[in-house]
Amino acid sequence: MWTKESIAEQLRQGIMDIQFVKKDGSLREMRCTLNEKYLPVTTKTDSTKKENPDVLAVWDIDSNGWRSFIVKQIVFVGEVND
């Protein structure tokens, strides 16, 4: 079983292939990261959105945008060779 912290740590190291079950029951595969070299430069520092401990926001490499998923819905995590 994966934890939010363990997945986030792996994503900070590089790009990962993550598969998870979406809320509608379909399977989604995403190449994503939290590695700063892939993230967009942001100037916004004030976030009023409350963090959900069950949800992880990541940068989707293929869609070039922020996406999120429920950690307990993960079915596969694999390393991507970038």
N, C-alpha and C positions, 0 to 999 in steps of 0.2 A: 504494500500500500504506500502510496506517495503522500507526502505532506506538502503544503504550500511552500514552506521554507526550503525543503530539499529540491523541489522543482525550480524554484526561483534561483537557487544557488547554481544549479546546472545551466539555467538559461543565461545567467550572468557570465558564464564561461564561453558560450558560443551559441550556435544555432541548433535547436533540437526539433525533432519530428515528434509531434504529440498527437495522439488520437484520443478522442473523447466522444461521449454520447451527448448530443445536444438536448435541450429541453423538449424538443418535439420527438425525440427518440431516434433520430437519424445519427449516423456515425460521421464525424468530421475529422479530417486530418489537416494539420497545420504545421508549417515550418515556421518556427517563431524563436524569439530571443529577448533577452533583457541586457545584452552586451552593449555597452555605450557606443561602441564604434558603428553599430547599425541603427541606433536610435536617432530620431530627428532632434534638432536643436530646439529647445523650448524656452520661452521667456516667462511663462506663467508659473508662479511659485505659490500662489494662493489657491488651495483646493478646499472647497467646502463640502465635497462629496464624502460621505462616510464610507470607510473601508469595510468591505465584507470579508470576514475571515475565511470564508469558503470559496471565494472567487479570486482568480489570479488574472491580472491584466498583463498582456504581453504584446510585443511588436510582431505582427504577421509579416514575414518577409515577402511572401508572394502577393499579398493584397496591399502592402506598403501602408499599413495602418494599425491602430490599436484595436485589439480584440480581447475578449475575456472568456473564461470558462470556469465551470465549477470543478474544483480539484478532485472531488470524490467520483467524478464521472470519467476520469482518465482511464483508458484501457491499455495504452501503450506509450512508452517514452523511448526514443532512440536518438542517438547522436547523428547529426548531419555533417558530412565533410564539406566545409566551405572552403 
